[in-house]
Amino acid sequence: MRTVLKNCTLLDGTKDMLIQNDMDIAFENGKITEIGKVNAKKGDVCYDLNGKYVMPGLINLHVHLPAGGKPKNKPLKAEKLAKFALSNELIKSVVLKMCHAYAMQDLLSGVTTVRAVGGLGDLDTRLRDKIEEGMNGPRILAADYAICVPNGHMAGSVSRVASSVDEAVAMVEDLASHNVDLIKLMITGGVMDAKVKGEPGILMMKPDMIKACCDAAHKHNLPVAAHVQSPDGVRAAVRNGCSGARSRRARRSFAANS
């Protein structure tokens, strides 16, 4: 069955994009088949948009699904909350519904793909799989929990602490068993953890751990993204393997994100 959007204002997302008024779009089996003036056929499902805008879905490359982004009057006790969220299957199911609600906020805002780069346990991949099975929601590229060092960025909440290279590599193997789409490393400090000026950019994860994690991830054909907030962090990430290696679902990955 073909669906036709009539009388829309089209933004096509191309480099030299111009607003295109009074356009029709036909699509069938999940693919656009015609753009312009579309003659409706018997059996078509038509919607008159009366000038409303149509544009390609937006992509958010950096989300943490357990957090809605709403400003807080005081800092959250993130580590304590994370332990509670993963304390039993009943609580996990409630938190999963919360993550889905935040994902739906993205979708209803026009974001059709999100890259979840640090979450609680395996909840991001669980939600991704439910959406792929038919639940409403955006396409999710999931990293599950991030890997950090002691006192690293978001340690104990959306990041798990590796005290040695061997522990970090074991975490990569665990994440690969979740069928994640990418690995996330917390290489430098972050604004939320900083106690003094300049701390966010301090190199926390040493190059040997970064390289070992990247080597392990690439054996599973997984790209590695990194939290970095300084030139030293970017250099350490890129020189030790945080790159655009292809994953099972994502054809591209950015090496580092702030």
N, C-alpha and C positions, 0 to 999 in steps of 0.2 A: 504494500500500500504506500502510495506517494503522499508526502505532506508538502503543502505549498504555503509559504508566508507571503502575503500580498501587501503591497503598499508600505514597504519598510524603508527606513533611512539606513543605508549600508555604509559601514566603515570596514574596508576589506583588509586592513592591516599591512598593506604593502608599503614600500619605502616612500613613494610619492603619493600617498593616499589622499584622495579628495572625497568629500561627502557626496554620496550618490543618493539622490532622492527618488521616491516613487519606484522602488525596485521590488522585484519578486524573487524569491528563492525557493527552489524545489529540492527536496532531498528524499532519499529512499534507501532503506537498509543501512542507515547510519552514514550515508555519503551524499554530499551535495551533487546534484545531477544537472542543475540549470540555474543560471542567474541572469536576470534581465526582466523582460516581460514574458511571463509564463502563462500559457493558456491552460486553464484547469481542464482536466479530463474526468470522465465519469469514474467515480470511486476515489478521487483525490480527497484528502482532508485539508481544507483551506482555512487559514486564519487571516483576517484583515487586521494588520497591525496599526493602521491609521497613522503612519508616520513614525512609529516608535523605532528606536535604533536597534540594529543587529550588527554584531561585531564578533571576531574570533574570540574564543575563550581565553581568559588571562591565565598566566602561570605564576604561581608564588613559589620561588625557589627556596624559601626559608621559613618554615613554620614549626612550632612545637604544639602538637595537637592537645596536650593536656592543659594548655593555657589559652585563654580567650583574648588576651591582649588588653583587657580592661585595666585602666590605671588603678593602682592601689594606694591607699593613704599611708600604709606602712608596709615594710618588707614582709613577705610571706616566709614562714618557716618551711622552706621547700623540701628539705631533707626529711623532716618529720612527716609532712604530708605525703611524700612519695612512698615512704615505708607503709603508711596506712593504706594508701591506694592499692598496694600490691599485697596486702596482708592476707587476703583469702579470695576465693573465686567469686563470692557474692559481691564484695566491694569492687573487684576488678570489673564485673559486669556493669556496675553503676558508672565507674570511671570510663569504661568503653562507650557508654551512651553519651557521657559528657563530651568525649573526644569527637563522637559523631556529630553532636550538636554544633561544635565549633567548626568542624569540616563543612557542615551545611551552611554556616554563615559565609564561608568562602564561596561555596557554590552559588548561593543566592545573591552574591555580590558580583557574579560574573567570572569567578575564578574556577576554571574547570580542571586544573591540574595543580597539585601541591606537592612540594618535596618536604617530607617530614624528617628533620635532621636532628633528632634527639627526643626520645619519648620515654615512657614508663614500661619497662620490661618488653614484652612482645605485643603490646596493645596496638601499635601502629600497623604492624603486619596483619594482625587479626582484623582490624577495621578495613584495611586495604582489600583483604580477601573477601570480606562480606560485601563490599561495594562491587567487586568484580563478579560476585555471584548474583547481583541484582539489586542490592540495597541502594537507595538513592545516596548520592554523594559524589564528590570530585574524584578524579583519578589520583591515586596516591602513590608516590615513590617513597618508600619507607626505609629508614635506617634503624628503627627501634632505638635502643639506648645508645648514647654516644660513649666514647672511651676517653677517660682523662687520667691524670696522675693525682696523687694526694694533694689536696687543697687546690685542685684544678677547677676550671670553669664548670659551674653547675654540678660539682661533685655531690653524689648522693641523691640527686633528684633525676634529671634527665640524662645524667652521665654516671657511669660506673667507674670506680677507681681501680686502676691497675698499678700495683706497686713495683712491678718488674716487667721486663720485656716479655718473658714467658707468659705472665698473666695477661698482658695486652694481646698477645697472639692467640691465646686461648679464648679470649673474648671475641676476636674476629671469627674464629671457628664456630663459636656458639651462635653468633649473629648469622653466619652463613647458613647454619642449620635452620634458622627461622625463614630462610628464603628472602632475605632482605634485598633491597635494590641498590644499596650503597652502604658504605661504612662512614661513620662520622668520628673525627678525632678533634678533641679540644686541645689545641696546641699552645695557645697563649692564655693569659688571664682574661677576664671579661669585666665589663662595667658593673654588672650586678654583684661581682665578688670583690671589687676593689675596695681597699681600705684607705689608700692614699693615692694622690695624683701620679699617673704614670703606670700604675699596676696593670691595667687592662692589656697592655702590649707586651708584658714580660713573657719571655719564652719559658713555658712550664714543661712541656714534653720534649725530651731530648731527641736529637736526630736519630740515634740508633733505634729507639722505640718507634718513631714515625716510620722509618724504613722497614722495620720488621712487620709492622701492621700493614703497610702498603703491599709488601711482598706477599703476605698471607692473603690479603684481599684479592690481589690480582690473580692468584692461583684459582680463585673462584670466579674470575671474570667480573669482579665488583669494583666500581670506581670508589675513590676515597675523597670525601669532602672534609674541609678543616675549618674550625673556628680560629681565625687569626685577626689580631687587631694591631699589627705593627709590621713594618717592612721586614724585621728579623723573622717574624712568624711566617710571612709569605715566602721568604727565601727558604726557610726550613721545610715548609710544606712542599714546595715545588721541587726542591733539590732531592727530596727523599721519597718521591713517588706519588704525591697527591696529584692526580692527573685525570684526564678524560677517558680512562679505560671504559670500555662498554660494559653495561650490565645486561641482565636478562630482559628488563623492560625498558630502561632508559638508554636511548641511543647516544645521549650526550650527558656530560656532567661537568660542572664548574669545579675547578680544583679547590678553591677556597672561598669562603663567604664570611662576612663580618658578623 
